[in-house]
Amino acid sequence: MYRRKKGRDSGLWICMEFIHGESMADMWGRAVEPIRRMWVRKVMESVKRLRRLGPPKDLGVLVASIEGGGVIDGILSEGEVGPFATVTAFRELLQSDPNLEQYSNSWNSDKEVDCVLTHAHLAPRNIILRSSDGEPVIIDWEFAGWWPEYWERIKWHFADFPETPGWVEMMDEVDDKSVGE
């Protein structure tokens, strides 16, 4: 990551190398179930590594973009929302959205929730299977930020378009199994 200082292009930029390969979305229908499951397990390994990273102490907010500002996410609003100083403030926004009601058991828990680095846009179209070794590489980090851990799971339910049959269910299953690890 680097930050530009001058001109209309100022702000935070995330750069990554060009990944040679095919999107998981294009390969999903041609792959057998054990291969799909292996891809999902590897994606979840990446998600677990991200979940170990919390926001910098000096950020001053808990739910925010990578640089600590508001976020633009079509599920939450047409415009920018946040940042949120507390997870409770973010939860209040979620509770006001009827489209998210089916996921309320994710945030209506007595368990204390940490904010972690979250991609927030996981979908097979945002994962490239690298040509050199077949490893899944996550791309398209525009919604990444410091979110409650449950937000990644909610988002992969919304990000699966066009639908990739079995993706969401397999992600949920592998995530459920990884909770105790």
GROMACS elastic network, one bead per residue, 0.5 to 0.9 nm:
[ bonds ]
;  ai    aj funct       b0    kb
    1    12     6  0.72561   500
    1    13     6  0.58794   500
    1    15     6  0.61477   500
    1    16     6  0.86866   500
    2    11     6  0.86896   500
    2    12     6  0.62577   500
    2    13     6  0.57225   500
    2    14     6  0.68262   500
    2    15     6  0.80184   500
    3    10     6  0.71331   500
    3    11     6  0.57074   500
    3    13     6  0.60917   500
    3    14     6  0.88150   500
    4     7     6  0.83380   500
    4     9     6  0.69288   500
    4    11     6  0.57396   500
    4    12     6  0.68524   500
    4    13     6  0.76926   500
    5     9     6  0.81313   500
    5    10     6  0.53149   500
    5    11     6  0.71538   500
    6     9     6  0.69593   500
    6    10     6  0.55568   500
    6    11     6  0.88634   500
    7    10     6  0.58147   500
    8    11     6  0.86997   500
   10    13     6  0.87264   500
   12    66     6  0.85880   500
   12    67     6  0.72431   500
   14   141     6  0.78167   500
   14   142     6  0.85626   500
   16    19     6  0.85394   500
   16   139     6  0.83954   500
   19    22     6  0.89025   500
   19   128     6  0.70058   500
   19   129     6  0.84252   500
   19   130     6  0.63276   500
   19   131     6  0.82193   500
   19   137     6  0.77216   500
   19   139     6  0.87242   500
   20   128     6  0.77836   500
   20   129     6  0.80447   500
   20   130     6  0.56648   500
   20   131     6  0.56842   500
   20   132     6  0.78399   500
   21   128     6  0.59290   500
   21   129     6  0.53641   500
   21   132     6  0.79117   500
   21   134     6  0.80438   500
   22    25     6  0.82283   500
   22    26     6  0.66460   500
   22    27     6  0.69809   500
   22   127     6  0.84418   500
   22   128     6  0.54309   500
   22   129     6  0.54628   500
   22   130     6  0.69956   500
   22   131     6  0.73883   500
   23    26     6  0.53456   500
   23    27     6  0.65261   500
   23    28     6  0.86019   500
   23   124     6  0.66749   500
   23   125     6  0.55672   500
   23   126     6  0.69867   500
   23   127     6  0.56279   500
   23   129     6  0.59257   500
   23   130     6  0.86740   500
   23   136     6  0.87608   500
   24    27     6  0.50042   500
   24    28     6  0.56481   500
   24    36     6  0.89958   500
   24    39     6  0.85173   500
   24   123     6  0.85059   500
   24   125     6  0.60567   500
   24   126     6  0.76955   500
   24   127     6  0.56041   500
   24   128     6  0.57724   500
   24   129     6  0.60696   500
   24   136     6  0.77353   500
   25    28     6  0.53213   500
   25    29     6  0.77443   500
   25   123     6  0.79808   500
   25   126     6  0.81788   500
   25   127     6  0.78215   500
   25   128     6  0.86336   500
   25   162     6  0.89157   500
   25   164     6  0.67549   500
   26    29     6  0.70429   500
   26    30     6  0.79794   500
   26   124     6  0.81897   500
   26   125     6  0.76803   500
   27    30     6  0.54045   500
   27    31     6  0.62790   500
   27   129     6  0.84179   500
   28    31     6  0.53816   500
   28    32     6  0.81885   500
   28    35     6  0.89876   500
   28    36     6  0.67958   500
   28   124     6  0.79788   500
   28   164     6  0.74444   500
   28   165     6  0.86116   500
   28   167     6  0.87875   500
   29    32     6  0.79762   500
   29   164     6  0.82257   500
   29   165     6  0.84160   500
   31    34     6  0.82222   500
   31    35     6  0.61497   500
   31    36     6  0.63861   500
   32    35     6  0.55635   500
   32    36     6  0.64322   500
   32    37     6  0.88230   500
   33    36     6  0.50388   500
   33    37     6  0.60939   500
   33    38     6  0.86110   500
   34    37     6  0.50298   500
   34    38     6  0.61919   500
   34    39     6  0.87301   500
   35    38     6  0.50307   500
   35    39     6  0.63120   500
   35    40     6  0.87066   500
   36    39     6  0.51056   500
   36    40     6  0.62521   500
   36    41     6  0.86448   500
   36   167     6  0.84770   500
   36   170     6  0.87223   500
   37    40     6  0.50652   500
   37    41     6  0.61125   500
   37    42     6  0.86140   500
   37   170     6  0.71491   500
   37   171     6  0.87948   500
   37   174     6  0.85323   500
   38    41     6  0.51035   500
   38    42     6  0.62560   500
   38    43     6  0.86740   500
   39    42     6  0.51798   500
   39    43     6  0.62251   500
   39    44     6  0.86450   500
   39   129     6  0.87109   500
   39   135     6  0.77317   500
   39   136     6  0.65163   500
   40    44     6  0.61046   500
   40    45     6  0.85714   500
   40   136     6  0.87215   500
   40   167     6  0.80860   500
   40   170     6  0.71242   500
   40   171     6  0.63005   500
   40   174     6  0.74370   500
   41    44     6  0.50439   500
   41    45     6  0.62084   500
   41    46     6  0.88179   500
   41   171     6  0.81052   500
   41   174     6  0.65657   500
   41   175     6  0.86873   500
   42    46     6  0.65564   500
   42    47     6  0.87814   500
   42   135     6  0.79214   500
   42   136     6  0.70107   500
   43    46     6  0.51770   500
   43    47     6  0.63590   500
   43    48     6  0.87510   500
   43   127     6  0.85779   500
   43   136     6  0.67082   500
   43   137     6  0.80319   500
   43   138     6  0.78495   500
   43   171     6  0.87607   500
   44    48     6  0.60373   500
   44    49     6  0.85321   500
   44   171     6  0.75985   500
   44   174     6  0.72529   500
   44   175     6  0.68604   500
   44   178     6  0.83285   500
   45    48     6  0.50960   500
   45    49     6  0.63428   500
   45    50     6  0.87551   500
   46    49     6  0.50896   500
   46    50     6  0.63020   500
   46    51     6  0.86519   500
   46   138     6  0.86075   500
   47    50     6  0.50414   500
   47    51     6  0.61616   500
   47    52     6  0.88933   500
   47   117     6  0.88339   500
   47   118     6  0.75624   500
   47   119     6  0.80851   500
   47   152     6  0.84007   500
   48    52     6  0.66472   500
   48   178     6  0.83962   500
   49    52     6  0.53907   500
   49    53     6  0.72858   500
   50    53     6  0.54713   500
   50    54     6  0.84484   500
   50   116     6  0.68163   500
   50   117     6  0.52877   500
   50   118     6  0.63852   500
   50   119     6  0.82383   500
   51    54     6  0.73513   500
   51   114     6  0.89467   500
   51   115     6  0.81764   500
   51   116     6  0.50908   500
   51   117     6  0.59566   500
   51   118     6  0.70901   500
   51   149     6  0.67923   500
   52   116     6  0.67716   500
   52   117     6  0.77851   500
   53    56     6  0.89150   500
   53   115     6  0.85348   500
   53   116     6  0.54700   500
   53   117     6  0.56190   500
   53   118     6  0.89780   500
   54    57     6  0.85298   500
   54    62     6  0.89719   500
   54   114     6  0.76528   500
   54   115     6  0.60342   500
   54   117     6  0.61231   500
   54   146     6  0.72272   500
   55    58     6  0.83788   500
   55    59     6  0.68225   500
   55    61     6  0.82924   500
   55    62     6  0.69597   500
   55    63     6  0.86906   500
   55    66     6  0.82384   500
   55    68     6  0.87088   500
   55   115     6  0.70282   500
   55   116     6  0.65119   500
   55   117     6  0.71321   500
   55   145     6  0.87248   500
   55   146     6  0.61271   500
   56    59     6  0.54296   500
   56    60     6  0.82995   500
   57    60     6  0.68396   500
   57    61     6  0.86867   500
   58    61     6  0.84476   500
   59    62     6  0.78172   500
   59    67     6  0.77568   500
   59    68     6  0.59350   500
   60    68     6  0.76504   500
   60    85     6  0.71104   500
   61    64     6  0.67344   500
   61    68     6  0.66177   500
   61    69     6  0.86353   500
   61    83     6  0.66352   500
   61    84     6  0.59252   500
   61    86     6  0.69394   500
   61   146     6  0.89482   500
   62    68     6  0.82572   500
   62    83     6  0.76982   500
   62    84     6  0.61065   500
   62    85     6  0.53337   500
   62    86     6  0.56441   500
   62    87     6  0.66544   500
   62   114     6  0.85099   500
   62   115     6  0.62574   500
   62   116     6  0.88868   500
   62   146     6  0.66153   500
   62   147     6  0.74083   500
   62   148     6  0.84610   500
   63    68     6  0.78930   500
   63    69     6  0.89014   500
   63    70     6  0.85749   500
   63    82     6  0.74320   500
   63    83     6  0.58408   500
   63    84     6  0.50181   500
   63    85     6  0.67189   500
   63    86     6  0.69053   500
   63    87     6  0.66026   500
   63    89     6  0.89923   500
   63    90     6  0.70840   500
   63   115     6  0.66407   500
   63   116     6  0.87985   500
   63   145     6  0.75549   500
   63   146     6  0.51354   500
   63   147     6  0.50337   500
   63   148     6  0.71026   500
   64    67     6  0.75050   500
   64    68     6  0.50013   500
   64    69     6  0.55224   500
   64    70     6  0.56544   500
   64    71     6  0.63345   500
   64    81     6  0.88608   500
   64    82     6  0.64788   500
   64    84     6  0.63934   500
   64    85     6  0.85746   500
   64   145     6  0.57949   500
   64   146     6  0.52247   500
   64   147     6  0.67623   500
   65    68     6  0.50503   500
   65    69     6  0.52078   500
   65    70     6  0.58753   500
   65    71     6  0.55133   500
   65    72     6  0.87674   500
   65    82     6  0.87036   500
   65    83     6  0.73647   500
   65   143     6  0.75944   500
   65   144     6  0.66123   500
   65   146     6  0.60797   500
   65   147     6  0.83931   500
   66    69     6  0.74505   500
   66   117     6  0.80415   500
   66   143     6  0.89365   500
   66   144     6  0.65752   500
   66   146     6  0.63145   500
   67    70     6  0.89454   500
   67   145     6  0.79466   500
   68    83     6  0.67369   500
   68   145     6  0.81490   500
   68   146     6  0.80734   500
   69    81     6  0.89151   500
   69    82     6  0.69815   500
   69    83     6  0.53666   500
   69    84     6  0.89121   500
   70    80     6  0.58033   500
   70    81     6  0.52427   500
   70    84     6  0.80262   500
   71    79     6  0.83133   500
   71    80     6  0.52254   500
   71    81     6  0.54500   500
   71    82     6  0.62802   500
   71    83     6  0.70023   500
   71   143     6  0.73889   500
   71   144     6  0.89889   500
   71   145     6  0.81161   500
   72    75     6  0.88881   500
   72    76     6  0.77865   500
   72    77     6  0.72321   500
   72    78     6  0.73810   500
   72    79     6  0.59448   500
   72    81     6  0.64707   500
   72    82     6  0.89408   500
   72   143     6  0.73150   500
   73    76     6  0.55211   500
   73    77     6  0.62633   500
   73    78     6  0.72444   500
   73    79     6  0.76847   500
   73    80     6  0.73937   500
   73    81     6  0.81685   500
   73   143     6  0.68859   500
   74    77     6  0.53171   500
   74    78     6  0.55667   500
   74    79     6  0.78548   500
   75    78     6  0.79920   500
   75    97     6  0.88760   500
   75    99     6  0.82238   500
   75   100     6  0.85009   500
   75   155     6  0.85875   500
   75   158     6  0.80849   500
   76    79     6  0.84332   500
   76    80     6  0.86641   500
   76    81     6  0.75579   500
   76    93     6  0.77779   500
   76    94     6  0.75131   500
   76    97     6  0.77264   500
   77    80     6  0.68629   500
   77    81     6  0.69930   500
   78    81     6  0.89135   500
   80    83     6  0.89751   500
   81    84     6  0.83910   500
   82    85     6  0.83888   500
   82    90     6  0.79615   500
   83    90     6  0.86201   500
   84    87     6  0.69916   500
   84    88     6  0.85406   500
   84    89     6  0.60818   500
   84    90     6  0.60253   500
   85    88     6  0.85328   500
   85    89     6  0.70951   500
   85    90     6  0.83870   500
   86    89     6  0.53543   500
   86    90     6  0.67349   500
   86    91     6  0.87580   500
   87    90     6  0.50592   500
   87    91     6  0.60652   500
   87    92     6  0.86750   500
   87   113     6  0.75420   500
   87   114     6  0.81616   500
   87   115     6  0.78143   500
   87   147     6  0.84429   500
   87   148     6  0.70368   500
   88    92     6  0.62637   500
   88    93     6  0.88758   500
   89    92     6  0.51820   500
   89    93     6  0.67457   500
   89    94     6  0.89936   500
   90    93     6  0.52568   500
   90    94     6  0.65143   500
   90    95     6  0.88225   500
   90   148     6  0.88650   500
   91    95     6  0.61119   500
   91    96     6  0.86988   500
   91   107     6  0.68978   500
   91   108     6  0.85092   500
   92    95     6  0.50779   500
   92    96     6  0.64162   500
   93    96     6  0.53063   500
   93    97     6  0.69196   500
   94    97     6  0.54514   500
   94    98     6  0.84054   500
   94    99     6  0.89910   500
   94   100     6  0.65738   500
   94   101     6  0.80058   500
   94   104     6  0.81194   500
   94   107     6  0.87426   500
   95    98     6  0.74641   500
   95   100     6  0.74111   500
   95   101     6  0.69435   500
   95   104     6  0.73877   500
   96   100     6  0.84782   500
   96   101     6  0.85671   500
   97   100     6  0.56101   500
   97   101     6  0.68180   500
   98   101     6  0.51485   500
   98   102     6  0.82331   500
   99   102     6  0.73629   500
   99   103     6  0.88121   500
  100   103     6  0.55373   500
  100   104     6  0.67717   500
  100   154     6  0.85003   500
  101   104     6  0.51912   500
  101   105     6  0.85229   500
  102   105     6  0.76079   500
  103   106     6  0.56186   500
  103   107     6  0.76711   500
  103   154     6  0.69720   500
  104   107     6  0.55406   500
  104   108     6  0.57964   500
  104   109     6  0.89441   500
  105   108     6  0.50662   500
  105   109     6  0.68032   500
  106   109     6  0.69652   500
  106   150     6  0.61823   500
  106   151     6  0.84940   500
  106   154     6  0.83002   500
  107   110     6  0.87335   500
  107   111     6  0.88162   500
  107   113     6  0.83025   500
  107   148     6  0.87209   500
  107   150     6  0.72528   500
  107   151     6  0.89992   500
  108   111     6  0.86139   500
  109   112     6  0.78714   500
  109   113     6  0.88225   500
  110   113     6  0.88902   500
  113   148     6  0.62367   500
  113   149     6  0.69443   500
  113   150     6  0.83937   500
  114   147     6  0.80676   500
  114   148     6  0.56527   500
  114   149     6  0.63464   500
  115   118     6  0.85275   500
  115   146     6  0.55846   500
  115   149     6  0.58563   500
  116   145     6  0.78653   500
  116   146     6  0.51830   500
  116   147     6  0.55939   500
  116   148     6  0.61782   500
  116   149     6  0.59221   500
  117   144     6  0.70857   500
  117   145     6  0.56308   500
  117   147     6  0.65496   500
  117   148     6  0.86508   500
  117   149     6  0.82429   500
  118   121     6  0.86086   500
  118   143     6  0.82853   500
  118   144     6  0.53952   500
  118   145     6  0.55582   500
  118   146     6  0.61412   500
  118   147     6  0.60890   500
  118   148     6  0.82400   500
  118   149     6  0.74567   500
  118   151     6  0.76850   500
  118   152     6  0.61147   500
  119   122     6  0.65828   500
  119   138     6  0.85723   500
  119   140     6  0.83827   500
  119   141     6  0.59783   500
  119   142     6  0.80867   500
  119   143     6  0.63408   500
  119   145     6  0.68265   500
  119   152     6  0.68749   500
  120   141     6  0.79276   500
  120   142     6  0.85458   500
  120   143     6  0.55322   500
  120   144     6  0.55301   500
  120   145     6  0.76260   500
  120   147     6  0.83326   500
  120   151     6  0.68937   500
  120   152     6  0.50656   500
  120   153     6  0.82343   500
  120   154     6  0.85339   500
  120   155     6  0.56886   500
  120   156     6  0.73712   500
  120   159     6  0.86162   500
  121   126     6  0.75649   500
  121   140     6  0.75938   500
  121   141     6  0.73825   500
  121   142     6  0.81358   500
  121   143     6  0.63712   500
  121   144     6  0.75987   500
  121   152     6  0.75258   500
  121   155     6  0.61319   500
  121   156     6  0.63797   500
  121   158     6  0.84427   500
  121   159     6  0.59289   500
  121   160     6  0.89054   500
  122   125     6  0.82381   500
  122   126     6  0.63022   500
  122   127     6  0.76653   500
  122   138     6  0.77604   500
  122   139     6  0.87705   500
  122   140     6  0.87303   500
  122   152     6  0.75558   500
  122   153     6  0.87204   500
  122   155     6  0.71349   500
  122   156     6  0.52783   500
  122   157     6  0.88906   500
  122   159     6  0.65100   500
  122   160     6  0.79604   500
  123   126     6  0.53432   500
  123   127     6  0.68386   500
  123   155     6  0.89348   500
  123   156     6  0.61268   500
  123   157     6  0.86912   500
  123   158     6  0.89012   500
  123   159     6  0.56583   500
  123   160     6  0.53779   500
  123   161     6  0.78626   500
  123   164     6  0.85478   500
  123   167     6  0.82112   500
  123   168     6  0.87125   500
  124   127     6  0.52618   500
  124   128     6  0.79771   500
  124   159     6  0.89622   500
  124   160     6  0.73672   500
  124   161     6  0.89795   500
  124   164     6  0.73256   500
  124   167     6  0.77793   500
  125   128     6  0.75596   500
  125   139     6  0.88566   500
  125   160     6  0.83155   500
  125   161     6  0.84855   500
  125   162     6  0.88513   500
  126   137     6  0.83729   500
  126   138     6  0.59846   500
  126   139     6  0.52330   500
  126   140     6  0.59828   500
  126   141     6  0.88701   500
  127   136     6  0.59856   500
  127   137     6  0.53829   500
  127   139     6  0.58379   500
  127   140     6  0.84484   500
  128   131     6  0.87312   500
  128   134     6  0.87338   500
  128   135     6  0.80137   500
  128   136     6  0.55410   500
  128   137     6  0.51155   500
  128   138     6  0.64737   500
  128   139     6  0.71911   500
  129   132     6  0.88509   500
  129   133     6  0.80894   500
  129   134     6  0.50914   500
  129   135     6  0.53840   500
  129   137     6  0.62208   500
  129   138     6  0.89255   500
  130   133     6  0.59184   500
  130   135     6  0.53472   500
  130   136     6  0.62329   500
  130   137     6  0.67136   500
  131   134     6  0.55992   500
  131   135     6  0.80140   500
  132   135     6  0.81357   500
  133   136     6  0.89961   500
  138   141     6  0.81324   500
  140   143     6  0.80395   500
  140   144     6  0.87377   500
  141   144     6  0.52429   500
  141   145     6  0.88028   500
  142   145     6  0.86743   500
  144   147     6  0.84111   500
  146   149     6  0.88267   500
  147   150     6  0.79756   500
  147   151     6  0.62304   500
  147   152     6  0.79789   500
  148   151     6  0.56167   500
  148   152     6  0.81035   500
  149   152     6  0.64546   500
  149   153     6  0.80399   500
  150   153     6  0.55611   500
  150   154     6  0.65377   500
  150   155     6  0.88059   500
  151   154     6  0.51052   500
  151   155     6  0.60278   500
  151   156     6  0.87145   500
  152   155     6  0.51313   500
  152   156     6  0.63324   500
  152   157     6  0.89107   500
  153   156     6  0.53472   500
  153   157     6  0.67251   500
  153   168     6  0.89604   500
  153   171     6  0.82130   500
  153   172     6  0.74136   500
  153   175     6  0.83357   500
  154   157     6  0.54273   500
  154   158     6  0.68530   500
  154   159     6  0.89706   500
  155   158     6  0.50709   500
  155   159     6  0.59191   500
  155   160     6  0.86942   500
  156   159     6  0.50147   500
  156   160     6  0.62663   500
  156   167     6  0.89777   500
  156   168     6  0.67277   500
  156   171     6  0.82155   500
  157   160     6  0.61158   500
  157   168     6  0.60686   500
  158   161     6  0.76573   500
  159   162     6  0.86210   500
  159   163     6  0.87224   500
  160   163     6  0.51229   500
  160   164     6  0.64788   500
  160   167     6  0.78935   500
  160   168     6  0.74241   500
  161   164     6  0.71673   500
  163   166     6  0.87746   500
  163   167     6  0.82603   500
  164   167     6  0.56698   500
  164   168     6  0.79610   500
  165   168     6  0.78278   500
  165   169     6  0.86193   500
  166   169     6  0.54081   500
  166   170     6  0.59957   500
  166   171     6  0.85506   500
  167   170     6  0.52522   500
  167   171     6  0.61007   500
  167   172     6  0.86068   500
  168   171     6  0.50912   500
  168   172     6  0.61071   500
  168   173     6  0.85607   500
  169   172     6  0.51210   500
  169   173     6  0.61352   500
  169   174     6  0.86833   500
  170   173     6  0.50293   500
  170   174     6  0.61353   500
  170   175     6  0.84090   500
  171   174     6  0.52865   500
  171   175     6  0.59613   500
  171   176     6  0.84650   500
  172   175     6  0.50859   500
  172   176     6  0.60064   500
  172   177     6  0.86336   500
  173   176     6  0.51536   500
  173   177     6  0.63532   500
  173   178     6  0.87662   500
  174   177     6  0.51328   500
  174   178     6  0.62525   500
  174   179     6  0.89291   500
  175   178     6  0.50599   500
  175   179     6  0.64293   500
  176   179     6  0.55101   500
  176   180     6  0.82605   500
  177   180     6  0.69011   500
  177   181     6  0.78503   500
  178   181     6  0.52516   500
